[in-house]
Amino acid sequence: DTGFVNGVQLVIIAEELDTTLTAAEAVGRVIQARKTDVLTPLTIGGREGAVYTEIDRASGQIISFIGVKSDVALIVFRWTTPGHLAEVTQPLLDSILASVTFTPLTR
């Protein structure tokens, strides 16, 4: 629960999507973003997304909450990495996000 890890950690959750919100607004609500969190818009799998980044001062962890809107849910990737590994692990995160695709739901 603390988010403290010795290496990278990826957790993925899906939240009910309020379609009236932008991706940035939706992610901000889910993670209870603070004004000091850095917000960066992005596109994932051709869909609107946003990243909130914060630094845990006590542990030096860099925590990124990456949200993207699917048709029915807000998908949130929580990427945690020790600050000193941020640059070397960024290509791994970029590769993961580049592999995300969305297809229509079938019932």
C-alpha angles and dihedrals in degrees: 000000000000094000090227111143136160092225137012121313129191123195121178125198135171122218131188108271123234098206092201091069129080117238090256092052093046095049091044091056095046094051095033090236120214125222088248093059112105113238122206123177118220144159123244121187089346092304134115113266143161139203126215113194127194135172120222102223094201097052103023089234118152110217122194123189107199115190130187130178117235123184093274109011146036107242113207123194113196107202117187124183136163108260094241090056097047097102097044094047096046093086089056092053091045090053092050093049092045089056095057114112133173127215129182116270116248124200 
